[in-house]
C-alpha cells in the first residue's frame, strides 16, 4: 500500500517545534496546500460549542491564526465566551469549569495570544480557584463547578486536573517558564497524577475515566491517552516508575515500531479528527515519540 504524503500542516508543526524559520510566503503556501486546513475551514456554525471545538482543532497548527477563518472563531470566543474571570462554555460567568477554561487557555496560547486579556483571565482563574488534591475546597463562589461530574467536590475531577496541567505546561513553554506560580501549580498537578500512575484509580487500578486510555487527536473535553503522553513527554517524566503502567499501555497499543492508530473520534460538528482510525497516524506517531 502506498504511504500517504505528510500534510503540509504537520510539516509546519514539526518545523515550528524544531525552531525552523519560515518566510510569510512559505507559511501562506503551506497553509494553502494543506488538505487538513481546508477541512477545518470548510464549514461554520454560529454556536458556542462549535467554535470551542473548532478553535481547539485549529490551534494545533502553527501560524493558522493568520487566516481570516481563525480570526472569526477567535472573535466569537472573545466576544461571547470570555467572561471577566475566565472562559465560560456558554458565556455566563457562573459557568466557568476547569476543562473548558483550560482548553481555551491552551488554544489561545498556541495561537500566540498567551498575553491577551482573555488568556490572562483564564490563567488567573486557575491560579485562584483550581485545586489539585483531595479534600481541598475551592473559593469559587458558583455551584456550577460542582456539577458535570463534580469538578471540585471532595475528590476533584481528574479530567479538570489533567486538562489544567496540560494547558499550564503549554503556557509555561510559550513564556519560557517565567512564571514561578505556574511552575508550582504544574508540579502540584503532576504529583497528584503520578499518585494515580497517570490514569488509574487508587482503589483498583482501573481507568479513572472513560477514554483516558484511548488515543485521540486533537483533544476534546475528555481526558485521553494523548493528553497524558503530552504531559509526560513535555515534563520528561518517563524515568519515574509510576509512569511504567502508561508506558506498558503505549507498547500494547503499538501497530508497528513507534506507530499508533487513532482509537476514538469525538462526534461533534465543531470537532474534526485530523486522521481516520484506519491507518497508522502520522500526527500521533510524531507527538508520541516527541522528547522520548
Phi and psi restraints in degrees (value plus and minus 20) as a CYANA .aco file:
   2 UNK   PHI     -90.0   -50.0
   2 UNK   PSI     110.8   150.8
   3 UNK   PHI     -94.0   -54.0
   3 UNK   PSI     115.9   155.9
   4 UNK   PHI     -90.1   -50.1
   4 UNK   PSI     125.1   165.1
   5 UNK   PHI     -88.5   -48.5
   5 UNK   PSI     133.4   173.4
   6 UNK   PHI     -94.5   -54.5
   6 UNK   PSI     109.4   149.4
   7 UNK   PHI     -85.1   -45.1
   7 UNK   PSI     123.9   163.9
   8 UNK   PHI     -83.7   -43.7
   8 UNK   PSI     -41.4    -1.4
   9 UNK   PHI     -86.3   -46.3
   9 UNK   PSI     -57.6   -17.6
  10 UNK   PHI     -91.8   -51.8
  10 UNK   PSI     -54.2   -14.2
  11 UNK   PHI     -80.0   -40.0
  11 UNK   PSI     -63.9   -23.9
  12 UNK   PHI     -80.8   -40.8
  12 UNK   PSI     -64.7   -24.7
  13 UNK   PHI     -81.5   -41.5
  13 UNK   PSI     -69.1   -29.1
  14 UNK   PHI     -81.1   -41.1
  14 UNK   PSI     -67.4   -27.4
  15 UNK   PHI     -85.1   -45.1
  15 UNK   PSI     -60.7   -20.7
  16 UNK   PHI     -81.1   -41.1
  16 UNK   PSI     -65.4   -25.4
  17 UNK   PHI     -93.6   -53.6
  17 UNK   PSI     -37.4     2.6
  18 UNK   PHI    -114.2   -74.2
  18 UNK   PSI     -15.8    24.2
  19 UNK   PHI      59.3    99.3
  19 UNK   PSI      -3.5    36.5
  20 UNK   PHI     -98.1   -58.1
  20 UNK   PSI     125.0   165.0
  21 UNK   PHI    -115.8   -75.8
  21 UNK   PSI     124.0   164.0
  22 UNK   PHI    -147.2  -107.2
  22 UNK   PSI     127.7   167.7
  23 UNK   PHI     -99.1   -59.1
  23 UNK   PSI     142.9   182.9
  24 UNK   PHI     -80.1   -40.1
  24 UNK   PSI     -56.7   -16.7
  25 UNK   PHI     -86.2   -46.2
  25 UNK   PSI     -63.5   -23.5
  26 UNK   PHI     -82.8   -42.8
  26 UNK   PSI     -62.7   -22.7
  27 UNK   PHI     -80.7   -40.7
  27 UNK   PSI     -67.4   -27.4
  28 UNK   PHI     -79.8   -39.8
  28 UNK   PSI     -62.2   -22.2
  29 UNK   PHI     -87.7   -47.7
  29 UNK   PSI     -61.8   -21.8
  30 UNK   PHI     -86.4   -46.4
  30 UNK   PSI     -59.6   -19.6
  31 UNK   PHI     -85.8   -45.8
  31 UNK   PSI     -59.5   -19.5
  32 UNK   PHI     -88.4   -48.4
  32 UNK   PSI     -54.8   -14.8
  33 UNK   PHI     -96.1   -56.1
  33 UNK   PSI     -40.4    -0.4
  34 UNK   PHI     -91.1   -51.1
  34 UNK   PSI     102.4   142.4
  35 UNK   PHI     -89.2   -49.2
  35 UNK   PSI     -51.2   -11.2
  36 UNK   PHI     -85.7   -45.7
  36 UNK   PSI     -65.6   -25.6
  37 UNK   PHI     -81.1   -41.1
  37 UNK   PSI     -60.1   -20.1
  38 UNK   PHI     -81.2   -41.2
  38 UNK   PSI     -61.3   -21.3
  39 UNK   PHI     -85.4   -45.4
  39 UNK   PSI     -60.1   -20.1
  40 UNK   PHI     -93.7   -53.7
  40 UNK   PSI     -41.2    -1.2
  41 UNK   PHI    -130.2   -90.2
  41 UNK   PSI      -6.9    33.1
  42 UNK   PHI     -98.8   -58.8
  42 UNK   PSI     -55.7   -15.7
  43 UNK   PHI    -148.7  -108.7
  43 UNK   PSI     147.4   187.4
  44 UNK   PHI    -175.2  -135.2
  44 UNK   PSI     126.3   166.3
  45 UNK   PHI    -160.0  -120.0
  45 UNK   PSI     114.1   154.1
  46 UNK   PHI    -104.1   -64.1
  46 UNK   PSI      47.6    87.6
  47 UNK   PHI    -161.9  -121.9
  47 UNK   PSI     136.7   176.7
  48 UNK   PHI     -81.3   -41.3
  48 UNK   PSI     -73.8   -33.8
  49 UNK   PHI     -90.7   -50.7
  49 UNK   PSI     -51.8   -11.8
  50 UNK   PHI     -78.6   -38.6
  50 UNK   PSI     -69.6   -29.6
  51 UNK   PHI     -87.3   -47.3
  51 UNK   PSI     -56.8   -16.8
  52 UNK   PHI     -80.7   -40.7
  52 UNK   PSI     -74.4   -34.4
  53 UNK   PHI     -91.2   -51.2
  53 UNK   PSI     -53.6   -13.6
  54 UNK   PHI     -88.2   -48.2
  54 UNK   PSI     -58.3   -18.3
  55 UNK   PHI     -84.7   -44.7
  55 UNK   PSI     -59.5   -19.5
  56 UNK   PHI     -80.1   -40.1
  56 UNK   PSI     -63.1   -23.1
  57 UNK   PHI     -84.7   -44.7
  57 UNK   PSI     -69.3   -29.3
  58 UNK   PHI     -78.3   -38.3
  58 UNK   PSI     -57.6   -17.6
  59 UNK   PHI     -86.4   -46.4
  59 UNK   PSI     -34.0     6.0
  60 UNK   PHI     -96.6   -56.6
  60 UNK   PSI     -27.8    12.2
  61 UNK   PHI    -129.7   -89.7
  61 UNK   PSI      95.5   135.5
  62 UNK   PHI     -79.2   -39.2
  62 UNK   PSI     125.6   165.6
  63 UNK   PHI      51.0    91.0
  63 UNK   PSI     -17.6    22.4
  64 UNK   PHI     -90.9   -50.9
  64 UNK   PSI     -33.5     6.5
  65 UNK   PHI     -85.1   -45.1
  65 UNK   PSI     -33.0     7.0
  66 UNK   PHI     -94.9   -54.9
  66 UNK   PSI     -36.4     3.6
  67 UNK   PHI    -100.9   -60.9
  67 UNK   PSI     120.0   160.0
  68 UNK   PHI     -76.5   -36.5
  68 UNK   PSI     -55.3   -15.3
  69 UNK   PHI     -80.8   -40.8
  69 UNK   PSI     -65.1   -25.1
  70 UNK   PHI     -83.6   -43.6
  70 UNK   PSI     -61.0   -21.0
  71 UNK   PHI     -83.0   -43.0
  71 UNK   PSI     -53.8   -13.8
  72 UNK   PHI     -83.2   -43.2
  72 UNK   PSI     -62.6   -22.6
  73 UNK   PHI     -86.3   -46.3
  73 UNK   PSI     -65.5   -25.5
  74 UNK   PHI     -79.1   -39.1
  74 UNK   PSI     -63.8   -23.8
  75 UNK   PHI     -81.3   -41.3
  75 UNK   PSI     -59.9   -19.9
  76 UNK   PHI     -82.2   -42.2
  76 UNK   PSI     -67.3   -27.3
  77 UNK   PHI     -82.4   -42.4
  77 UNK   PSI     -68.1   -28.1
  78 UNK   PHI     -84.0   -44.0
  78 UNK   PSI     -57.3   -17.3
  79 UNK   PHI    -104.2   -64.2
  79 UNK   PSI     -44.7    -4.7
  80 UNK   PHI    -137.9   -97.9
  80 UNK   PSI     -45.6    -5.6
  81 UNK   PHI    -140.4  -100.4
  81 UNK   PSI     -28.7    11.3
  82 UNK   PHI    -109.5   -69.5
  82 UNK   PSI      77.0   117.0
  83 UNK   PHI     -99.5   -59.5
  83 UNK   PSI     153.2   193.2
  84 UNK   PHI     -81.8   -41.8
  84 UNK   PSI     -48.4    -8.4
  85 UNK   PHI    -130.6   -90.6
  85 UNK   PSI     -17.3    22.7
  86 UNK   PHI     136.4   176.4
  86 UNK   PSI    -195.7  -155.7
  87 UNK   PHI    -104.1   -64.1
  87 UNK   PSI     110.5   150.5
  88 UNK   PHI    -132.8   -92.8
  88 UNK   PSI     122.8   162.8
  89 UNK   PHI     -93.3   -53.3
  89 UNK   PSI     -31.0     9.0
  90 UNK   PHI    -154.3  -114.3
  90 UNK   PSI     -12.3    27.7
  91 UNK   PHI      71.9   111.9
  91 UNK   PSI     -30.7     9.3
  92 UNK   PHI    -111.1   -71.1
  92 UNK   PSI     114.8   154.8
  93 UNK   PHI     -80.4   -40.4
  93 UNK   PSI     -47.2    -7.2
  94 UNK   PHI    -102.6   -62.6
  94 UNK   PSI     -18.0    22.0
  95 UNK   PHI    -133.8   -93.8
  95 UNK   PSI      12.7    52.7
  96 UNK   PHI    -104.1   -64.1
  96 UNK   PSI     103.5   143.5
  97 UNK   PHI    -148.7  -108.7
  97 UNK   PSI     133.5   173.5
  98 UNK   PHI     -75.4   -35.4
  98 UNK   PSI     -65.8   -25.8
  99 UNK   PHI     -85.5   -45.5
  99 UNK   PSI     -68.1   -28.1
 100 UNK   PHI     -90.9   -50.9
 100 UNK   PSI     -59.1   -19.1
 101 UNK   PHI     -79.5   -39.5
 101 UNK   PSI     -63.8   -23.8
 102 UNK   PHI     -89.0   -49.0
 102 UNK   PSI     -64.5   -24.5
 103 UNK   PHI     -82.4   -42.4
 103 UNK   PSI     -59.0   -19.0
 104 UNK   PHI     -94.3   -54.3
 104 UNK   PSI     -53.1   -13.1
 105 UNK   PHI     -79.7   -39.7
 105 UNK   PSI     -65.7   -25.7
 106 UNK   PHI     -84.0   -44.0
 106 UNK   PSI     -61.9   -21.9
 107 UNK   PHI     -81.8   -41.8
 107 UNK   PSI     -66.9   -26.9
 108 UNK   PHI     -82.0   -42.0
 108 UNK   PSI     -57.6   -17.6
 109 UNK   PHI     -82.5   -42.5
 109 UNK   PSI     -67.6   -27.6
 110 UNK   PHI     -83.6   -43.6
 110 UNK   PSI     -48.6    -8.6
 111 UNK   PHI    -109.7   -69.7
 111 UNK   PSI       1.2    41.2
 112 UNK   PHI      45.5    85.5
 112 UNK   PSI      11.5    51.5
 113 UNK   PHI    -141.9  -101.9
 113 UNK   PSI       9.6    49.6
 114 UNK   PHI     -81.8   -41.8
 114 UNK   PSI     -49.8    -9.8
 115 UNK   PHI    -115.2   -75.2
 115 UNK   PSI     -16.8    23.2
 116 UNK   PHI     -86.1   -46.1
 116 UNK   PSI     137.3   177.3
 117 UNK   PHI     -78.4   -38.4
 117 UNK   PSI     -59.6   -19.6
 118 UNK   PHI     -81.9   -41.9
 118 UNK   PSI     -67.0   -27.0
 119 UNK   PHI     -87.7   -47.7
 119 UNK   PSI     -60.4   -20.4
 120 UNK   PHI     -86.6   -46.6
 120 UNK   PSI     -55.4   -15.4
 121 UNK   PHI     -84.2   -44.2
 121 UNK   PSI     -61.0   -21.0
 122 UNK   PHI     -84.1   -44.1
 122 UNK   PSI     -61.3   -21.3
 123 UNK   PHI     -84.6   -44.6
 123 UNK   PSI     -63.2   -23.2
 124 UNK   PHI     -82.4   -42.4
 124 UNK   PSI     -56.4   -16.4
 125 UNK   PHI     -81.4   -41.4
 125 UNK   PSI     -63.9   -23.9
 126 UNK   PHI     -81.8   -41.8
 126 UNK   PSI     -65.9   -25.9
 127 UNK   PHI     -81.4   -41.4
 127 UNK   PSI     -54.6   -14.6
 128 UNK   PHI    -109.7   -69.7
 128 UNK   PSI     -52.2   -12.2
 129 UNK   PHI    -144.1  -104.1
 129 UNK   PSI     -39.5     0.5
 130 UNK   PHI     -93.8   -53.8
 130 UNK   PSI     116.4   156.4
 131 UNK   PHI    -132.0   -92.0
 131 UNK   PSI     131.0   171.0
 132 UNK   PHI    -147.2  -107.2
 132 UNK   PSI       2.1    42.1
 133 UNK   PHI    -175.0  -135.0
 133 UNK   PSI     138.6   178.6
 134 UNK   PHI     -88.2   -48.2
 134 UNK   PSI     134.9   174.9
 135 UNK   PHI      39.3    79.3
 135 UNK   PSI       8.1    48.1
 136 UNK   PHI    -127.0   -87.0
 136 UNK   PSI     125.3   165.3
 137 UNK   PHI    -126.2   -86.2
 137 UNK   PSI     112.5   152.5
 138 UNK   PHI    -102.4   -62.4
 138 UNK   PSI     129.3   169.3
 139 UNK   PHI    -111.4   -71.4
 139 UNK   PSI     -16.9    23.1
 140 UNK   PHI     -82.6   -42.6
 140 UNK   PSI     111.2   151.2
 141 UNK   PHI    -107.8   -67.8
 141 UNK   PSI     -27.5    12.5
 142 UNK   PHI    -121.9   -81.9
 142 UNK   PSI     121.8   161.8
 143 UNK   PHI     -93.7   -53.7
 143 UNK   PSI     -36.1     3.9
 144 UNK   PHI     -78.0   -38.0
 144 UNK   PSI     -45.9    -5.9
 145 UNK   PHI     -86.3   -46.3
 145 UNK   PSI     -38.2     1.8
 146 UNK   PHI    -124.0   -84.0
 146 UNK   PSI     -10.6    29.4
 147 UNK   PHI    -118.1   -78.1
 147 UNK   PSI    -188.3  -148.3
 148 UNK   PHI      34.0    74.0
 148 UNK   PSI      26.3    66.3
 149 UNK   PHI      72.2   112.2
 149 UNK   PSI     -15.4    24.6
 150 UNK   PHI      58.5    98.5
 150 UNK   PSI      42.5    82.5
 151 UNK   PHI     -70.6   -30.6
 151 UNK   PSI     -63.5   -23.5
 152 UNK   PHI    -156.8  -116.8
 152 UNK   PSI      30.5    70.5
 153 UNK   PHI    -106.3   -66.3
 153 UNK   PSI    -182.5  -142.5
 154 UNK   PHI     -76.2   -36.2
 154 UNK   PSI     -59.1   -19.1
 155 UNK   PHI    -126.7   -86.7
 155 UNK   PSI      87.0   127.0
 156 UNK   PHI     -86.0   -46.0
 156 UNK   PSI     131.5   171.5
 157 UNK   PHI     -80.3   -40.3
 157 UNK   PSI     102.6   142.6
 158 UNK   PHI     -86.2   -46.2
 158 UNK   PSI     -53.5   -13.5
 159 UNK   PHI     -81.2   -41.2
 159 UNK   PSI     -65.7   -25.7
 160 UNK   PHI     -81.4   -41.4
 160 UNK   PSI     -60.0   -20.0
 161 UNK   PHI     -85.3   -45.3
 161 UNK   PSI     -67.8   -27.8
 162 UNK   PHI     -81.0   -41.0
 162 UNK   PSI     -65.5   -25.5
 163 UNK   PHI     -84.5   -44.5
 163 UNK   PSI     -57.7   -17.7
 164 UNK   PHI     -88.4   -48.4
 164 UNK   PSI     -63.8   -23.8
 165 UNK   PHI     -80.5   -40.5
 165 UNK   PSI     -64.3   -24.3
 166 UNK   PHI     -79.9   -39.9
 166 UNK   PSI     -67.7   -27.7
 167 UNK   PHI     -83.0   -43.0
 167 UNK   PSI     -61.6   -21.6
 168 UNK   PHI     -86.2   -46.2
 168 UNK   PSI     -56.4   -16.4
 169 UNK   PHI     -82.6   -42.6
 169 UNK   PSI     -64.5   -24.5
 170 UNK   PHI     -82.9   -42.9
 170 UNK   PSI     -65.4   -25.4
 171 UNK   PHI     -81.0   -41.0
 171 UNK   PSI     -66.3   -26.3
 172 UNK   PHI     -80.0   -40.0
 172 UNK   PSI     -58.7   -18.7
 173 UNK   PHI     -83.6   -43.6
 173 UNK   PSI     -61.1   -21.1
 174 UNK   PHI     -93.0   -53.0
 174 UNK   PSI     -45.8    -5.8
 175 UNK   PHI    -122.7   -82.7
 175 UNK   PSI      -7.0    33.0
 176 UNK   PHI      38.7    78.7
 176 UNK   PSI      22.0    62.0
 177 UNK   PHI      37.3    77.3
 177 UNK   PSI      16.1    56.1
 178 UNK   PHI    -105.9   -65.9
 178 UNK   PSI     -28.5    11.5
 179 UNK   PHI    -127.3   -87.3
 179 UNK   PSI      87.2   127.2
 180 UNK   PHI     -85.8   -45.8
 180 UNK   PSI     -51.4   -11.4
 181 UNK   PHI     -86.2   -46.2
 181 UNK   PSI     -61.1   -21.1
 182 UNK   PHI     -81.6   -41.6
 182 UNK   PSI     -63.8   -23.8
 183 UNK   PHI     -81.4   -41.4
 183 UNK   PSI     -59.2   -19.2
 184 UNK   PHI     -84.1   -44.1
 184 UNK   PSI     -62.7   -22.7
 185 UNK   PHI     -87.2   -47.2
 185 UNK   PSI     -59.5   -19.5
 186 UNK   PHI     -79.3   -39.3
 186 UNK   PSI     -65.1   -25.1
 187 UNK   PHI     -82.1   -42.1
 187 UNK   PSI     -62.8   -22.8
 188 UNK   PHI     -80.6   -40.6
 188 UNK   PSI     -64.7   -24.7
 189 UNK   PHI     -85.3   -45.3
 189 UNK   PSI     -61.7   -21.7
 190 UNK   PHI     -85.7   -45.7
 190 UNK   PSI     -60.4   -20.4
 191 UNK   PHI     -76.8   -36.8
 191 UNK   PSI     -65.1   -25.1
 192 UNK   PHI     -85.6   -45.6
 192 UNK   PSI     -62.0   -22.0
 193 UNK   PHI     -89.7   -49.7
 193 UNK   PSI     -57.2   -17.2
 194 UNK   PHI     -87.2   -47.2
 194 UNK   PSI     -49.7    -9.7
 195 UNK   PHI     -77.9   -37.9
 195 UNK   PSI     -50.1   -10.1
 196 UNK   PHI    -119.1   -79.1
 196 UNK   PSI      -1.7    38.3
 197 UNK   PHI      31.5    71.5
 197 UNK   PSI       9.8    49.8
 198 UNK   PHI      57.9    97.9
 198 UNK   PSI     -48.0    -8.0
 199 UNK   PHI    -167.3  -127.3
 199 UNK   PSI     -15.0    25.0
 200 UNK   PHI    -131.0   -91.0
 200 UNK   PSI     124.4   164.4
 201 UNK   PHI     -86.3   -46.3
 201 UNK   PSI     124.1   164.1
 202 UNK   PHI     -85.7   -45.7
 202 UNK   PSI     -52.1   -12.1
 203 UNK   PHI     -96.0   -56.0
 203 UNK   PSI     -58.1   -18.1
 204 UNK   PHI    -161.2  -121.2
 204 UNK   PSI     -12.2    27.8
 205 UNK   PHI      42.0    82.0
 205 UNK   PSI      -5.1    34.9
 206 UNK   PHI    -100.0   -60.0
 206 UNK   PSI     147.3   187.3
 207 UNK   PHI     -82.1   -42.1
 207 UNK   PSI     115.7   155.7
 208 UNK   PHI     -86.4   -46.4
 208 UNK   PSI     -60.1   -20.1
 209 UNK   PHI    -163.3  -123.3
 209 UNK   PSI     141.3   181.3
 210 UNK   PHI     -84.3   -44.3
 210 UNK   PSI     119.3   159.3
 211 UNK   PHI      57.9    97.9
 211 UNK   PSI     -24.7    15.3
 212 UNK   PHI     -86.6   -46.6
 212 UNK   PSI     -40.4    -0.4
 213 UNK   PHI    -124.7   -84.7
 213 UNK   PSI      -3.9    36.1
 214 UNK   PHI    -126.8   -86.8
 214 UNK   PSI     125.5   165.5
 215 UNK   PHI    -108.8   -68.8
 215 UNK   PSI     101.6   141.6
 216 UNK   PHI    -165.8  -125.8
 216 UNK   PSI     138.5   178.5
 217 UNK   PHI    -189.4  -149.4
 217 UNK   PSI     114.3   154.3
 218 UNK   PHI     -90.5   -50.5
 218 UNK   PSI    -195.7  -155.7
 219 UNK   PHI     -98.4   -58.4
 219 UNK   PSI     139.3   179.3
 220 UNK   PHI    -156.1  -116.1
 220 UNK   PSI    -180.2  -140.2
 221 UNK   PHI     -90.9   -50.9
 221 UNK   PSI     -39.8     0.2
 222 UNK   PHI    -104.0   -64.0
 222 UNK   PSI     128.3   168.3
 223 UNK   PHI    -102.5   -62.5
 223 UNK   PSI     110.7   150.7
 224 UNK   PHI    -143.5  -103.5
 224 UNK   PSI     152.7   192.7
 225 UNK   PHI     -79.1   -39.1
 225 UNK   PSI     -55.3   -15.3
 226 UNK   PHI     -83.0   -43.0
 226 UNK   PSI     -59.4   -19.4
 227 UNK   PHI     -81.6   -41.6
 227 UNK   PSI     -63.8   -23.8
 228 UNK   PHI     -86.3   -46.3
 228 UNK   PSI     -62.8   -22.8
 229 UNK   PHI     -83.2   -43.2
 229 UNK   PSI     -59.6   -19.6
 230 UNK   PHI     -78.4   -38.4
 230 UNK   PSI     -67.4   -27.4
 231 UNK   PHI     -82.3   -42.3
 231 UNK   PSI     -67.9   -27.9
 232 UNK   PHI     -86.5   -46.5
 232 UNK   PSI     -62.0   -22.0
 233 UNK   PHI     -82.7   -42.7
 233 UNK   PSI     -70.5   -30.5
 234 UNK   PHI     -85.9   -45.9
 234 UNK   PSI     -49.5    -9.5
 235 UNK   PHI    -126.1   -86.1
 235 UNK   PSI      -7.3    32.7
 236 UNK   PHI      30.3    70.3
 236 UNK   PSI      37.2    77.2
 237 UNK   PHI    -122.2   -82.2
 237 UNK   PSI     -17.0    23.0
 238 UNK   PHI     -84.6   -44.6
 238 UNK   PSI     -40.3    -0.3
 239 UNK   PHI     -90.1   -50.1
 239 UNK   PSI     -43.5    -3.5
 240 UNK   PHI     -93.9   -53.9
 240 UNK   PSI     108.1   148.1
 241 UNK   PHI     -80.5   -40.5
 241 UNK   PSI     -42.9    -2.9
 242 UNK   PHI     -94.3   -54.3
 242 UNK   PSI     -25.8    14.2
 243 UNK   PHI    -115.3   -75.3
 243 UNK   PSI     -20.3    19.7
 244 UNK   PHI     -79.2   -39.2
 244 UNK   PSI     -64.5   -24.5
 245 UNK   PHI     -78.1   -38.1
 245 UNK   PSI     -57.4   -17.4
 246 UNK   PHI     -87.7   -47.7
 246 UNK   PSI     -61.6   -21.6
 247 UNK   PHI     -83.6   -43.6
 247 UNK   PSI     -61.1   -21.1
 248 UNK   PHI     -83.8   -43.8
 248 UNK   PSI     -59.5   -19.5
 249 UNK   PHI     -82.3   -42.3
 249 UNK   PSI     -61.9   -21.9
 250 UNK   PHI     -82.2   -42.2
 250 UNK   PSI     -62.8   -22.8
 251 UNK   PHI     -84.2   -44.2
 251 UNK   PSI     -57.9   -17.9
 252 UNK   PHI     -84.6   -44.6
 252 UNK   PSI     -52.1   -12.1
 253 UNK   PHI    -108.0   -68.0
 253 UNK   PSI     -25.7    14.3
 254 UNK   PHI     -81.5   -41.5
 254 UNK   PSI     118.9   158.9
 255 UNK   PHI    -126.5   -86.5
 255 UNK   PSI     -17.4    22.6
 256 UNK   PHI    -199.2  -159.2
 256 UNK   PSI     153.9   193.9
 257 UNK   PHI     -83.2   -43.2
 257 UNK   PSI      94.6   134.6
 258 UNK   PHI      46.3    86.3
 258 UNK   PSI       8.6    48.6
 259 UNK   PHI    -151.3  -111.3
 259 UNK   PSI     121.5   161.5
 260 UNK   PHI    -161.1  -121.1
 260 UNK   PSI     141.7   181.7
 261 UNK   PHI    -131.4   -91.4
 261 UNK   PSI     131.9   171.9
 262 UNK   PHI     -84.0   -44.0
 262 UNK   PSI     113.5   153.5
 263 UNK   PHI    -128.4   -88.4
 263 UNK   PSI     -46.8    -6.8
 264 UNK   PHI    -158.8  -118.8
 264 UNK   PSI     114.2   154.2
 265 UNK   PHI    -141.3  -101.3
 265 UNK   PSI      98.4   138.4
 266 UNK   PHI     -87.7   -47.7
 266 UNK   PSI     114.8   154.8
 267 UNK   PHI    -116.5   -76.5
 267 UNK   PSI      81.9   121.9
 268 UNK   PHI    -180.6  -140.6
 268 UNK   PSI     123.2   163.2
 269 UNK   PHI     -76.9   -36.9
 269 UNK   PSI     -57.4   -17.4
 270 UNK   PHI     -96.0   -56.0
 270 UNK   PSI     -40.3    -0.3
 271 UNK   PHI    -113.5   -73.5
 271 UNK   PSI     112.0   152.0
 272 UNK   PHI    -149.6  -109.6
 272 UNK   PSI      95.1   135.1
 273 UNK   PHI     -85.3   -45.3
 273 UNK   PSI     124.7   164.7
 274 UNK   PHI     -96.1   -56.1
 274 UNK   PSI     -43.9    -3.9
 275 UNK   PHI    -164.8  -124.8
 275 UNK   PSI     149.0   189.0
 276 UNK   PHI    -107.1   -67.1
 276 UNK   PSI     158.2   198.2
 277 UNK   PHI    -110.4   -70.4
 277 UNK   PSI     -18.5    21.5
 278 UNK   PHI     -95.0   -55.0
 278 UNK   PSI     -65.6   -25.6
 279 UNK   PHI    -136.8   -96.8
 279 UNK   PSI     148.6   188.6
 280 UNK   PHI     -75.3   -35.3
 280 UNK   PSI     117.0   157.0
 281 UNK   PHI    -112.2   -72.2
 281 UNK   PSI      99.9   139.9
 282 UNK   PHI     -85.6   -45.6
 282 UNK   PSI     -57.9   -17.9
 283 UNK   PHI     -85.9   -45.9
 283 UNK   PSI     -67.0   -27.0
 284 UNK   PHI     -85.1   -45.1
 284 UNK   PSI     -63.0   -23.0
 285 UNK   PHI     -78.5   -38.5
 285 UNK   PSI     -60.5   -20.5
 286 UNK   PHI     -87.5   -47.5
 286 UNK   PSI     -69.6   -29.6
 287 UNK   PHI     -88.0   -48.0
 287 UNK   PSI     -58.0   -18.0
 288 UNK   PHI     -92.9   -52.9
 288 UNK   PSI     -50.1   -10.1
 289 UNK   PHI    -109.0   -69.0
 289 UNK   PSI     -27.0    13.0
 290 UNK   PHI     -86.5   -46.5
 290 UNK   PSI     108.6   148.6
 291 UNK   PHI      49.4    89.4
 291 UNK   PSI     -14.4    25.6
